[in-house]
Amino acid sequence: MSDLDPEDAKIVTLARSSRARTGAAEGAAVRDTDGRTYAAASVALPSLQLTALQAAVAAAVSSGAPGLEAAAVVSTEGTVDEASVAAVRDLAPAAPVILADASGTVVAVHEGSA
């Protein structure tokens, strides 16, 4: 994570913590345009299925976030699903989506379009 901006490294750390705390398949965190962060883990209930990134975006939106600056996902899958990226793009077409493995090593950055 050393080549990440310190603020981006922070959301990777928050995503790792969310995943570890719950034992979920994924953890995610987003930073809004006011600098606030929101973290979440994947939700797998019989009546509700959300990826960690969808849950983090939902937390930001429900808290009144005006937009997003960046998002991070920690997963062992090696990919971020399209629905998760789409949730970020709904609020911030240009925001990067950082994918990291369980150790916090960045494996990909999905750049948005301005």
KEKOL-922579 format. One record per residue: residue number from 1; residue in one letter; z negated, y, x negated of N, C-alpha, C, CB in turn. Coordinates in Angstrom, 1 decimal, always signed. Atoms other than C-alpha are relative to their C-alpha. Glycine has a CB too. Layout:
N
+-----+------+--------+---------+--------+--------+----------+---------+--------+---------+--------+--------+----------+---------+
! seq ! type !   n.up ! n.north ! n.east !  ca.up ! ca.north ! ca.east !   c.up ! c.north ! c.east !  cb.up ! cb.north ! cb.east !
+-----+------+--------+---------+--------+--------+----------+---------+--------+---------+--------+--------+----------+---------+
! NUM !    a !      Z !       Y !      X !      Z !        Y !       X !      Z !       Y !      X !      Z !        Y !       X !
...
+-----+------+--------+---------+--------+--------+----------+---------+--------+---------+--------+--------+----------+---------+
This chain:
114
+-----+------+--------+---------+--------+--------+----------+---------+--------+---------+--------+--------+----------+---------+
! seq ! type !   n.up ! n.north ! n.east !  ca.up ! ca.north ! ca.east !   c.up ! c.north ! c.east !  cb.up ! cb.north ! cb.east !
+-----+------+--------+---------+--------+--------+----------+---------+--------+---------+--------+--------+----------+---------+
!   1 !    m !   +0.0 !    -1.2 !   -0.8 !   +0.0 !     +0.0 !    +0.0 !   +0.0 !    +1.3 !   -0.9 !   -1.2 !     +0.0 !    +0.9 !
!   2 !    s !   +0.1 !    -1.2 !   +0.9 !   -0.1 !     +2.3 !    -3.0 !   +1.1 !    +1.0 !   +0.1 !   -0.1 !     -0.5 !    -1.4 !
!   3 !    d !   -1.1 !    -0.9 !   -0.2 !   +3.3 !     +3.8 !    -2.3 !   +0.0 !    +0.7 !   +1.3 !   +1.3 !     -0.7 !    -0.3 !
!   4 !    l !   +0.0 !    -0.6 !   -1.3 !   +2.4 !     +4.8 !    +1.2 !   -0.8 !    +1.3 !   -0.1 !   -0.7 !     -0.9 !    +1.0 !
!   5 !    d !   +0.7 !    -1.3 !   -0.2 !   +1.3 !     +8.3 !    +2.2 !   -1.4 !    -0.4 !   +0.4 !   +0.7 !     +0.9 !    +1.1 !
!   6 !    p !   +1.3 !    +0.3 !   -0.4 !   -2.5 !     +8.3 !    +2.5 !   -0.3 !    -0.2 !   +1.5 !   -1.0 !     +1.0 !    -0.6 !
!   7 !    e !   +0.1 !    +0.0 !   -1.4 !   -2.3 !     +8.9 !    +6.2 !   +0.6 !    -1.3 !   +0.6 !   +0.5 !     +1.2 !    +0.7 !
!   8 !    d !   -0.6 !    +1.3 !   -0.4 !   +0.0 !     +5.9 !    +6.6 !   -0.8 !    -1.2 !   -0.4 !   +1.5 !     -0.1 !    -0.5 !
!   9 !    a !   +0.9 !    +1.1 !   +0.5 !   -2.2 !     +3.7 !    +4.5 !   -1.2 !    -0.1 !   +0.9 !   -0.4 !     +0.3 !    -1.5 !
!  10 !    k !   +1.2 !    +0.1 !   -0.9 !   -5.1 !     +4.6 !    +6.8 !   +0.4 !    -0.8 !   +1.3 !   -0.4 !     +1.5 !    +0.4 !
!  11 !    i !   -0.3 !    +0.8 !   -1.2 !   -3.2 !     +3.3 !    +9.9 !   +0.2 !    -1.5 !   -0.3 !   +1.2 !     +0.6 !    +0.7 !
!  12 !    v !   -0.1 !    +1.4 !   +0.3 !   -2.4 !     +0.1 !    +8.1 !   -1.3 !    -0.6 !   -0.1 !   +0.8 !     -0.2 !    -1.4 !
!  13 !    t !   +1.4 !    +0.5 !   +0.1 !   -6.1 !     -0.3 !    +7.3 !   -0.6 !    -0.2 !   +1.3 !   -0.8 !     +0.9 !    -0.9 !
!  14 !    l !   +0.5 !    +0.2 !   -1.4 !   -7.0 !     +0.3 !   +10.9 !   +0.6 !    -1.1 !   +0.7 !   +0.3 !     +1.3 !    +0.8 !
!  15 !    a !   -0.7 !    +1.1 !   -0.7 !   -4.4 !     -2.2 !   +12.1 !   -0.6 !    -1.3 !   -0.6 !   +1.5 !     +0.1 !    -0.3 !
!  16 !    r !   +0.6 !    +1.2 !   +0.6 !   -5.8 !     -4.8 !    +9.6 !   -1.4 !    -0.2 !   +0.6 !   -0.1 !     +0.1 !    -1.5 !
!  17 !    s !   +1.3 !    +0.1 !   -0.6 !   -9.3 !     -4.1 !   +10.9 !   +0.0 !    -0.5 !   +1.4 !   -0.8 !     +1.3 !    -0.1 !
!  18 !    s !   -0.1 !    +0.4 !   -1.4 !   -8.3 !     -4.5 !   +14.5 !   +0.3 !    -1.5 !   +0.1 !   +1.0 !     +0.8 !    +0.8 !
!  19 !    r !   -0.4 !    +1.4 !   +0.0 !   -6.7 !     -7.8 !   +13.8 !   -1.1 !    -0.9 !   -0.4 !   +1.3 !     -0.2 !    -0.9 !
!  20 !    a !   +1.1 !    +0.8 !   +0.6 !   -9.6 !     -9.1 !   +11.7 !   -1.1 !    -0.1 !   +1.0 !   -0.4 !     +0.5 !    -1.3 !
!  21 !    r !   +1.1 !    -0.1 !   -0.9 !  -12.2 !     -8.0 !   +14.2 !   +0.1 !    -0.9 !   +1.2 !   -0.2 !     +1.4 !    +0.5 !
!  22 !    t !   -0.2 !    +0.8 !   -1.2 !  -10.7 !     -9.8 !   +17.1 !   +0.6 !    -1.4 !   -0.2 !   +0.9 !     +0.7 !    +1.0 !
!  23 !    g !   -0.6 !    +1.3 !   +0.3 !   -9.0 !    -12.7 !   +15.4 !   +1.4 !    -0.2 !   +0.7 !   -0.9 !     -1.2 !    +0.4 !
!  24 !    a !   -1.2 !    +0.0 !   -0.8 !   -5.8 !    -11.7 !   +17.2 !   +1.2 !    -0.3 !   -1.0 !   +0.2 !     +1.3 !    +0.7 !
!  25 !    a !   -1.2 !    +0.3 !   +0.8 !   -2.3 !    -12.6 !   +16.0 !   +0.6 !    +1.3 !   -0.6 !   +1.1 !     -0.5 !    +0.9 !
!  26 !    e !   -0.5 !    -1.3 !   +0.5 !   -1.5 !     -8.9 !   +15.5 !   -1.1 !    +1.1 !   +0.1 !   +1.3 !     +0.4 !    +0.6 !
!  27 !    g !   +0.8 !    -1.2 !   -0.2 !   -3.3 !     -5.6 !   +14.9 !   +1.0 !    +1.1 !   -0.2 !   -1.2 !     +0.1 !    -1.1 !
!  28 !    a !   -0.9 !    -1.1 !   +0.1 !   -1.7 !     -2.2 !   +15.2 !   -0.8 !    +1.3 !   +0.1 !   +1.1 !     +0.0 !    +1.1 !
!  29 !    a !   +0.6 !    -1.4 !   -0.1 !   -2.5 !     +1.5 !   +14.9 !   +1.1 !    +1.0 !   +0.0 !   -1.0 !     +0.3 !    -1.2 !
!  30 !    v !   -0.9 !    -1.1 !   -0.1 !   -0.7 !     +4.7 !   +15.7 !   -0.7 !    +1.3 !   -0.3 !   +0.7 !     +0.1 !    +1.4 !
!  31 !    r !   +0.5 !    -1.3 !   +0.2 !   -1.2 !     +8.3 !   +14.6 !   +0.8 !    +1.0 !   +0.9 !   +0.0 !     +0.4 !    -1.5 !
!  32 !    d !   -0.8 !    -0.9 !   -0.8 !   -0.4 !    +11.0 !   +17.1 !   +0.2 !    +1.3 !   -0.7 !   -0.8 !     +0.3 !    +1.3 !
!  33 !    t !   -0.5 !    -1.2 !   +0.6 !   +1.0 !    +14.4 !   +16.4 !   -1.2 !    +1.0 !   -0.2 !   +1.0 !     +0.7 !    +0.9 !
!  34 !    d !   +1.2 !    -0.8 !   +0.2 !   -2.6 !    +15.9 !   +16.5 !   -0.8 !    -0.6 !   -1.1 !   -0.8 !     +0.1 !    +1.3 !
!  35 !    g !   +0.7 !    +0.6 !   +1.1 !   -3.7 !    +13.5 !   +13.7 !   -1.0 !    -1.0 !   +0.5 !   -0.7 !     +1.0 !    -0.8 !
!  36 !    r !   +1.0 !    +1.1 !   -0.5 !   -5.8 !    +11.2 !   +16.0 !   +0.7 !    -1.3 !   -0.2 !   -0.3 !     +0.3 !    +1.5 !
!  37 !    t !   -0.5 !    +1.4 !   +0.2 !   -5.5 !     +7.5 !   +15.5 !   -0.5 !    -0.9 !   +1.1 !   -0.4 !     -0.6 !    -1.4 !
!  38 !    y !   +0.4 !    +1.0 !   -1.1 !   -5.6 !     +4.6 !   +18.0 !   +0.4 !    -1.3 !   -0.5 !   +0.8 !     +0.3 !    +1.3 !
!  39 !    a !   -0.3 !    +1.4 !   +0.6 !   -5.9 !     +1.0 !   +17.0 !   -0.2 !    -1.0 !   +1.2 !   -1.0 !     -0.3 !    -1.1 !
!  40 !    a !   +0.1 !    +1.1 !   -1.0 !   -5.5 !     -2.2 !   +19.1 !   +0.4 !    -1.3 !   -0.6 !   +0.8 !     +0.4 !    +1.2 !
!  41 !    a !   -0.5 !    +1.4 !   +0.4 !   -5.0 !     -5.9 !   +18.8 !   +0.8 !    -0.5 !   +1.2 !   -1.3 !     -1.0 !    -0.2 !
!  42 !    s !   -0.9 !    +0.6 !   -1.1 !   -2.6 !     -8.1 !   +20.8 !   -0.9 !    -0.5 !   +1.1 !   +0.8 !     -1.1 !    -0.6 !
!  43 !    v !   +0.7 !    +0.4 !   -1.2 !   -3.7 !     -8.9 !   +24.3 !   +0.7 !    -1.2 !   +0.6 !   -0.2 !     +1.2 !    +1.0 !
!  44 !    a !   -0.5 !    +1.2 !   -0.6 !   -3.2 !    -12.4 !   +25.7 !   -0.9 !    -0.5 !   +1.1 !   +0.3 !     -1.1 !    -1.1 !
!  45 !    l !   +0.8 !    +0.4 !   -1.2 !   -4.7 !    -12.7 !   +29.1 !   +1.0 !    -0.7 !   +1.0 !   -0.7 !     +1.2 !    +0.7 !
!  46 !    p !   -0.9 !    +0.6 !   -1.0 !   -3.3 !    -14.8 !   +32.0 !   +0.8 !    +1.0 !   +0.8 !   -0.8 !     -0.9 !    +0.9 !
!  47 !    s !   -0.7 !    -1.0 !   -0.9 !   -2.4 !    -11.6 !   +33.9 !   +0.5 !    +1.2 !   -0.8 !   -1.0 !     +0.5 !    +1.0 !
!  48 !    l !   -0.4 !    -1.1 !   +0.8 !   -1.7 !     -9.3 !   +31.0 !   +0.4 !    -0.4 !   -1.5 !   -1.0 !     +1.1 !    -0.1 !
!  49 !    q !   -0.5 !    +0.3 !   +1.3 !   +0.4 !     -9.7 !   +27.8 !   +0.5 !    +1.3 !   -0.7 !   +1.1 !     -1.1 !    +0.0 !
!  50 !    l !   -0.5 !    -1.2 !   +0.7 !   +0.7 !     -6.8 !   +25.3 !   +0.0 !    -0.4 !   -1.5 !   -0.9 !     +1.2 !    +0.3 !
!  51 !    t !   +0.1 !    +0.1 !   +1.4 !   +1.6 !     -6.8 !   +21.7 !   -1.0 !    +1.0 !   -0.5 !   +1.4 !     +0.3 !    -0.7 !
!  52 !    a !   +1.0 !    -1.0 !   +0.5 !   -0.8 !     -4.9 !   +19.5 !   +0.6 !    +1.4 !   +0.0 !   -0.4 !     -0.4 !    -1.4 !
!  53 !    l !   -0.6 !    -1.3 !   +0.0 !   +1.6 !     -2.1 !   +19.1 !   +0.1 !    +0.6 !   +1.4 !   +1.4 !     +0.0 !    -0.7 !
!  54 !    q !   -0.1 !    -0.5 !   -1.4 !   +2.2 !     -1.8 !   +22.8 !   -1.4 !    +0.5 !   +0.5 !   +0.5 !     -1.1 !    +1.0 !
!  55 !    a !   +1.4 !    -0.4 !   -0.4 !   -1.6 !     -1.7 !   +23.3 !   -0.5 !    +1.3 !   -0.7 !   -1.0 !     -1.2 !    -0.4 !
!  56 !    a !   +0.4 !    -1.2 !   +0.7 !   -2.1 !     +1.0 !   +20.6 !   +0.8 !    +1.2 !   +0.6 !   +0.4 !     -0.1 !    -1.5 !
!  57 !    v !   -0.8 !    -1.1 !   -0.7 !   +0.7 !     +3.1 !   +22.2 !   -0.6 !    +0.3 !   +1.3 !   +1.5 !     -0.4 !    +0.1 !
!  58 !    a !   +0.6 !    -0.2 !   -1.3 !   -0.9 !     +2.6 !   +25.6 !   -1.3 !    +0.8 !   -0.1 !   -0.2 !     -1.3 !    +0.7 !
!  59 !    a !   +1.2 !    -0.7 !   +0.3 !   -4.2 !     +3.8 !   +24.2 !   +0.2 !    +1.5 !   -0.3 !   -0.8 !     -0.7 !    -1.1 !
!  60 !    a !   -0.4 !    -1.4 !   +0.3 !   -2.6 !     +6.9 !   +22.8 !   +0.5 !    +0.8 !   +1.2 !   +1.1 !     +0.0 !    -1.1 !
!  61 !    v !   -0.6 !    -0.6 !   -1.1 !   -0.7 !     +7.7 !   +25.9 !   -1.2 !    +0.3 !   +1.0 !   +1.1 !     -0.8 !    +0.7 !
!  62 !    s !   +1.1 !    -0.2 !   -0.9 !   -3.8 !     +7.2 !   +28.1 !   -1.0 !    +1.0 !   -0.4 !   -0.6 !     -1.4 !    +0.3 !
!  63 !    s !   +0.9 !    -1.0 !   +0.5 !   -5.7 !     +9.5 !   +25.9 !   +0.6 !    +1.4 !   -0.1 !   -0.5 !     -0.4 !    -1.4 !
!  64 !    g !   -0.7 !    -1.3 !   -0.1 !   -3.1 !    +12.3 !   +26.3 !   +0.7 !    +0.3 !   -1.3 !   -1.0 !     +1.0 !    +0.3 !
!  65 !    a !   -0.8 !    -0.3 !   +1.2 !   -1.3 !    +12.0 !   +23.0 !   +1.3 !    +0.6 !   +0.3 !   +0.2 !     -1.3 !    -0.9 !
!  66 !    p !   -1.3 !    -0.7 !   -0.3 !   +1.6 !    +14.4 !   +23.0 !   +1.2 !    -0.6 !   -0.7 !   -0.1 !     +1.5 !    -0.5 !
!  67 !    g !   -1.1 !    +0.7 !   +0.7 !   +3.7 !    +12.3 !   +20.6 !   -0.6 !    -0.8 !   -1.1 !   +1.0 !     +1.0 !    -0.5 !
!  68 !    l !   +0.5 !    +0.9 !   +1.1 !   +3.4 !     +9.9 !   +17.6 !   +0.7 !    +0.5 !   -1.3 !   +0.3 !     -1.4 !    +0.3 !
!  69 !    e !   -0.6 !    -0.3 !   +1.3 !   +3.9 !    +10.6 !   +13.9 !   +0.4 !    -1.3 !   -0.7 !   -1.0 !     +0.7 !    -0.9 !
!  70 !    a !   -0.2 !    +1.3 !   +0.7 !   +3.7 !     +6.9 !   +12.7 !   -0.7 !    -1.1 !   +0.7 !   -0.4 !     +0.1 !    -1.5 !
!  71 !    a !   +0.6 !    +1.2 !   -0.6 !   +2.8 !     +3.4 !   +13.7 !   +0.0 !    -1.1 !   -1.1 !   +0.8 !     -0.5 !    +1.2 !
!  72 !    a !   +0.1 !    +1.1 !   +0.9 !   +1.7 !     +0.3 !   +11.8 !   -0.4 !    -1.2 !   +0.7 !   -1.1 !     +0.3 !    -1.1 !
!  73 !    v !   +0.3 !    +1.3 !   -0.5 !   +1.6 !     -3.3 !   +12.6 !   -0.4 !    -1.0 !   -1.1 !   +1.2 !     -0.6 !    +0.9 !
!  74 !    v !   +0.4 !    +1.1 !   +1.0 !   -0.2 !     -6.1 !   +10.7 !   +0.2 !    -1.3 !   +0.7 !   -1.5 !     +0.2 !    -0.5 !
!  75 !    s !   -0.3 !    +1.2 !   -0.7 !   +1.1 !     -9.5 !   +11.5 !   +0.5 !    -1.0 !   -1.1 !   +1.2 !     +0.1 !    +1.0 !
!  76 !    t !   -0.5 !    +1.0 !   +0.9 !   +1.9 !    -12.8 !    +9.8 !   +1.4 !    -0.5 !   +0.4 !   -0.9 !     -1.3 !    +0.1 !
!  77 !    e !   -1.4 !    +0.4 !   -0.5 !   +5.2 !    -13.1 !   +11.8 !   +1.1 !    +0.5 !   -0.9 !   +0.1 !     +0.5 !    +1.4 !
!  78 !    g !   -1.1 !    -0.6 !   +0.8 !   +7.2 !    -10.9 !    +9.4 !   +1.0 !    +0.8 !   +0.7 !   +0.7 !     -1.1 !    -0.7 !
!  79 !    t !   -0.8 !    -0.8 !   -0.8 !   +8.8 !     -9.0 !   +12.2 !   -0.8 !    +0.8 !   +1.0 !   +1.2 !     -0.8 !    +0.7 !
!  80 !    v !   +0.6 !    -0.7 !   -1.1 !   +8.0 !     -6.4 !   +14.8 !   +1.0 !    -0.2 !   +1.2 !   -0.3 !     +1.5 !    -0.3 !
!  81 !    d !   -1.0 !    +0.3 !   -1.1 !   +9.5 !     -7.3 !   +18.2 !   +0.5 !    +1.3 !   +0.6 !   -0.7 !     -0.8 !    +1.1 !
!  82 !    e !   -0.7 !    -1.2 !   -0.5 !  +11.9 !     -4.9 !   +19.9 !   -0.8 !    +0.8 !   +1.1 !   +1.3 !     -0.5 !    +0.6 !
!  83 !    a !   +0.8 !    -0.6 !   -1.1 !   +9.6 !     -4.2 !   +22.9 !   -1.1 !    +0.9 !   -0.7 !   -0.6 !     -1.0 !    +0.9 !
!  84 !    s !   +1.1 !    -0.8 !   +0.6 !   +6.9 !     -2.9 !   +20.5 !   +0.6 !    +1.2 !   -0.6 !   -0.6 !     -0.9 !    -1.1 !
!  85 !    v !   -0.6 !    -1.1 !   +0.6 !   +9.3 !     -0.7 !   +18.6 !   +0.5 !    +1.0 !   +1.1 !   +1.2 !     -0.4 !    -0.9 !
!  86 !    a !   -0.4 !    -0.9 !   -1.1 !  +10.7 !     +0.6 !   +21.9 !   -1.1 !    +0.8 !   +0.5 !   +0.6 !     -0.9 !    +1.1 !
!  87 !    a !   +1.2 !    -0.7 !   -0.5 !   +7.2 !     +1.6 !   +23.0 !   -0.2 !    +1.3 !   -0.9 !   -1.2 !     -0.8 !    +0.0 !
!  88 !    v !   +0.2 !    -1.1 !   +0.9 !   +6.9 !     +3.8 !   +19.9 !   +1.2 !    +1.0 !   +0.2 !   +0.0 !     -0.5 !    -1.5 !
!  89 !    r !   -1.2 !    -0.9 !   -0.1 !  +10.5 !     +5.2 !   +20.3 !   +0.0 !    +0.8 !   +1.3 !   +1.2 !     -0.8 !    -0.1 !
!  90 !    d !   +0.1 !    -0.8 !   -1.3 !   +9.7 !     +6.3 !   +23.9 !   -0.7 !    +1.3 !   -0.3 !   -0.8 !     -0.9 !    +1.0 !
!  91 !    l !   +0.8 !    -1.2 !   +0.3 !   +7.2 !     +8.8 !   +22.4 !   +0.6 !    +0.8 !   -1.2 !   -1.4 !     -0.3 !    -0.2 !
!  92 !    a !   -0.4 !    -0.6 !   +1.3 !   +8.7 !     +9.4 !   +19.0 !   +1.2 !    -0.7 !   -0.6 !   -1.2 !     +0.0 !    -1.0 !
!  93 !    p !   -1.2 !    +0.6 !   +0.5 !  +12.3 !     +8.5 !   +18.2 !   +0.1 !    -0.1 !   -1.6 !   +1.2 !     +0.6 !    +0.5 !
!  94 !    a !   -0.1 !    -0.1 !   +1.5 !  +11.8 !     +9.5 !   +14.5 !   -1.2 !    -0.7 !   -0.7 !   +0.2 !     +1.4 !    -0.4 !
!  95 !    a !   +1.2 !    +0.5 !   +0.7 !   +8.4 !     +7.9 !   +13.8 !   +0.3 !    -1.4 !   -0.7 !   -1.1 !     -0.2 !    +1.0 !
!  96 !    p !   -0.1 !    +1.3 !   +0.7 !   +8.4 !     +5.1 !   +11.2 !   -1.0 !    -1.0 !   +0.6 !   -0.2 !     +0.2 !    -1.5 !
!  97 !    v !   +0.9 !    +1.1 !   -0.4 !   +7.0 !     +1.7 !   +12.2 !   -0.2 !    -0.8 !   -1.2 !   +0.6 !     -0.8 !    +1.2 !
!  98 !    i !   +0.3 !    +0.7 !   +1.2 !   +5.3 !     +0.1 !    +9.2 !   -0.4 !    -1.4 !   +0.3 !   -1.0 !     +0.8 !    -0.8 !
!  99 !    l !   +0.5 !    +1.4 !   -0.2 !   +5.0 !     -3.7 !    +9.1 !   -0.6 !    -0.4 !   -1.3 !   +1.3 !     -0.9 !    +0.3 !
! 100 !    a !   +0.8 !    +0.5 !   +1.1 !   +2.4 !     -5.2 !    +6.8 !   -0.4 !    -1.4 !   +0.3 !   -1.2 !     +0.9 !    -0.3 !
! 101 !    d !   +0.5 !    +1.3 !   -0.2 !   +1.2 !     -8.7 !    +6.2 !   -1.5 !    +0.1 !   +0.1 !   +0.5 !     -0.9 !    -1.2 !
! 102 !    a !   +1.5 !    +0.0 !   -0.2 !   -2.4 !     -9.8 !    +6.6 !   -0.8 !    +0.6 !   -1.1 !   -0.4 !     -1.5 !    +0.2 !
! 103 !    s !   +0.7 !    -0.6 !   +1.1 !   -3.3 !     -8.5 !    +3.2 !   +0.1 !    +1.5 !   +0.0 !   +0.4 !     -0.6 !    -1.3 !
! 104 !    g !   -0.3 !    -1.4 !   +0.0 !   -2.0 !     -5.1 !    +4.0 !   +1.2 !    +0.4 !   -0.8 !   -1.2 !     +0.8 !    -0.4 !
! 105 !    t !   -1.2 !    -0.3 !   +0.8 !   +1.1 !     -5.3 !    +1.8 !   +1.1 !    +0.3 !   +1.0 !   +0.3 !     -1.2 !    -0.9 !
! 106 !    v !   -1.2 !    -0.4 !   -0.8 !   +4.0 !     -3.5 !    +3.4 !   +1.1 !    -0.8 !   -0.3 !   +0.3 !     +1.5 !    -0.2 !
! 107 !    v !   -1.2 !    +0.9 !   +0.2 !   +6.9 !     -5.8 !    +4.0 !   +1.3 !    +0.7 !   +0.6 !   -0.2 !     -1.3 !    +0.7 !
! 108 !    a !   -1.2 !    -0.7 !   -0.6 !   +9.2 !     -3.4 !    +6.0 !   -0.5 !    +1.3 !   +0.6 !   +0.7 !     -0.9 !    +1.0 !
! 109 !    v !   +0.2 !    -1.3 !   -0.8 !   +9.4 !     +0.1 !    +7.4 !   +1.3 !    +0.2 !   +0.8 !   -0.2 !     +1.2 !    -1.0 !
! 110 !    h !   -1.1 !    -0.3 !   -1.0 !  +11.5 !     +0.6 !   +10.5 !   +0.1 !    +1.5 !   +0.2 !   -0.2 !     -0.8 !    +1.3 !
! 111 !    e !   -0.1 !    -1.4 !   -0.1 !  +12.7 !     +4.1 !   +10.2 !   +0.6 !    +0.4 !   +1.4 !   +0.9 !     +0.6 !    -1.1 !
! 112 !    g !   -0.5 !    -0.5 !   -1.2 !  +13.4 !     +6.1 !   +13.4 !   +1.2 !    +0.9 !   -0.2 !   -1.1 !     +0.7 !    +0.8 !
! 113 !    s !   -1.1 !    -0.9 !   +0.1 !  +16.3 !     +8.4 !   +14.1 !   -0.5 !    +1.4 !   +0.5 !   +1.2 !     -0.5 !    +0.8 !
! 114 !    a !   +0.4 !    -1.3 !   -0.4 !  +15.8 !    +12.1 !   +14.3 !   +0.7 !    +0.5 !   +1.2 !   +0.2 !     +1.0 !    -1.1 !
+-----+------+--------+---------+--------+--------+----------+---------+--------+---------+--------+--------+----------+---------+
